[in-house]
Amino acid sequence: MRILKSSFAVVERRAEHAVKYFYSHLFWHNPGIRELFPASAEDMERQRDRIFAALTHVIAHLDDDSLLPYLHDLGRDHRKFLAGPEHYAALGASLLAALARTCGESWTPTVEKAWSEAYQVIADAMMAGAAASEDPPWWEAEIVRHLQYGQDIGVLTLRPHAPFPHLPGQYASVSSERIPRTWRTYSIGNAPRPDGTLDLHVSRIEDGRLSSALVREARPGEMLRLGAAGGQLTLRRADRPVSLIAAGTGWAPIRAMVEELAGQPPDQDVRLFVVARDAAYLYDRPLIDEYAAAFGWLGVTYITPAPGQHRNQATGRLATALGHRAMWPEQDVYLSGPAPFVEQTVHVLKELGAPPGRIFHDTVPAAGTGHGPGGRPLGFGEWFLGRPEPHWHNPSGRAPR
């Protein structure tokens, strides 16, 4: 473990070089594998940091008992990329080549052996998870309703053609033929329904081709593909008071949990804080008000910037509102929203006495890793969906070694 961590520290300092070399090596030696990756340079560019975000996650959790189940789940999920044993082998060879090139003289036979063994454990765990799964690689789902709020938020109701198992608070990865070979994760905004439909809440990201297509272009009757539901932002039902905090389309998983609570009312009060950049982005306010009026156990606080203030002021106003509440040491807190919002709010909650082990949110990705449902661990296959060299051939005519 120490060898892996110390050598990876060297690689982190030259991350840009390592990523370039990785893709150059991978596509030079395996030209056909390029077809598994997003078609556009823009989509590849947006995800260029993912390889190191995910490597960092795994290295940090090498001694964690949760790592093996995590890898099993990733292997199951990444069947949607059509990844087989030959792809794991190719990716591993290029990863080791990139690490060796980046580490330079510090890449000794001992270091190489440690990384080779670690990668094989990861790959074996993922392939075992894939082999054990009885789920399909993906679900075909028809858009049956499309609601657009302003220019940047869409709620798509989907009808999967086969039962799609999910829990309130989870997300799903989504792909559309409009943007081939590109997958993004979006939160599911409802608890399971008798008719099997589900709502995806999508916030358009500037220059985000898939999110823009889903919000502004997709129409009822179109087909999407869904990867298996994932995420750990689910109610623990621990008979403690609950606080729910949502920002933007981070409202989606919180809404799903509120639906669950409405169906199975809690014994303790629930505090709901809904944060938006301005009042126009409180797109589900009528429903929230309806819940607040119907359920005496639910208290709702809306947070928006004061008139004339920058939208980021909403986070500061949330901190003030949280500070005016008591009982944080007794609360279970569920938090969802953009990564910076989650990070800042977790810090505020800890300062107020909320136990870290009772602040629940999906893992926040590294900056620049693309659209996510309030953050989540990046899939192993997605490590390699980052940026290749714009011209990955070697102008010298020699293949990278």
Secondary structure, 3 states (H helix, E strand, C coil): CHHHHHHHHHHHCCHHHHHHHHHHHHHHHCHHHHHHCCCCHHHHHHCCCHHHHHHHHHHHCCCCCCHHHHHHHHHHHHHHHCCCHHHHHHHHHHHHHHHHHHHHHHCCHHHHHHHHHHHHHHHHHHHHHHHHCCCCCCEEEEEEEEEEECCCEEEEEEEECCCCCCCCCCEEEEEECCCCCCCEEEEECCCCCCCCCEEEEEECCCCCHHHHHHHHCCCCCCEEEECCCECCCCCCCCCCCEEEEEEHHHHHHHHHHHHHHHHCCCCCCEEEEEECCCHHHCCCHHHHHHHHHHCCCEEEEEECCCCCCCCCHHHHHHHHHHHCCCCHHHCEEEEECCHHHHHHHHHHHHHCCCCHHHEECCCCCCCCCCCCCCCCCCCCHHHHCCCCCCCCCCCCCCCCC
